[in-house]
Amino acid sequence: MGASGWDTRWVRFRVAVKLAGVEPMMHDCRGWVWGILVSIRPKKFAQAELGDAEGYLQKLAMAGKEIWQLKQADEALKIFYQEADHGRRTGRPT
């Protein structure tokens, strides 16, 4: 997928985050999505599974992330896979 495809996903993600009622100052949760993309390498985004998301969240917890950060990461991944990437996957990893 080219850069324009990811740009479209990020726009959908921002809209979905806003519609999910996430506070405006927390809208830029892309860091959590980028984090899972890095953590699943060499897999591609489309190959991510539930276990990958769970493993990523466990890594965050083991790294000492606060509970609110873990909840934010979990919500960001759910929103991204459910809304921003809709139509491309049949399931979501979180």
N, C-alpha and C positions, 0 to 999 in steps of 0.2 A: 504494500500500500504506500502510495506516495505521500508527500507532505500535505497536499491539499486534502487528502482523505482524513489525515489526523487533525487538520485544522477544523474540519467539519465535525469530527467527534468531540473536540474540545468545546466547540460552540454548543453542541447538544448537551454535553456534560454540564456546562455552566448554567444553561437553562434548566436542566433537570435538578441541579442542586438548589437553585432558587425555588423551583416549584415544590421541592421536598421540604421547604421551610427552614433550610439551613441559614443561620444568621449571616448577613451580608459580609461581615469581616472574615468569615470562614469559607467563602465561596471558592477561593483558589486552593482547592484540595488536590490539585493535579500532582503535587509532590508524592502523595500516596500512590497514585496510579503509576507515575514514573517509577516509583520504588519497586512495585511488583513487576513491571516490565524488565527492570534490571535483574531482579531476583530469579526470574524464570529462565534467563539465558542459559543455554542456547536455544531454548524453545522460542517459538514465535508467539505473538499475542493471541492469535486464533487457536493455539494449542493449549492455552491455560485451562486448568481444571480446578475444581473445588479444593483439592489438596494443595495446589500451588498457593491459593489465597490463604488457606489456613496456615500453611508453612510460613508465608510472609508475615502474617499477623503474629505468629509465635516468635519469629526472629525479632520483630519489633518489641514484643514483651520482654524477651531475653536481653535486649539491648537497653532495657530500663525505661522504655517510653511510659509516660503517665497513662492512667486509665482513660482520661479524656482524649488523648492522642490515639489510643487503640480504638476507641469508639468512633472517632472521626475517620480513621483509616478504613475501618470496617464499613462505615456508611458510605464513604467515597467510592470504595470498590463496588458496593452494591449498586449505587446509583449509576456508576459508569457502565457496569455490565448489563444492568437492566434497561437503562434509558439511553445513554449516549451511544451505546453500541447496538441498539435494537435492530432487529432484522438481519443481523449478521451471525448471530449465535442462537441456538435454541435454548441454552441454559445459561446460568451465571455461575461463576466460581465461588461466590460468597452468598 
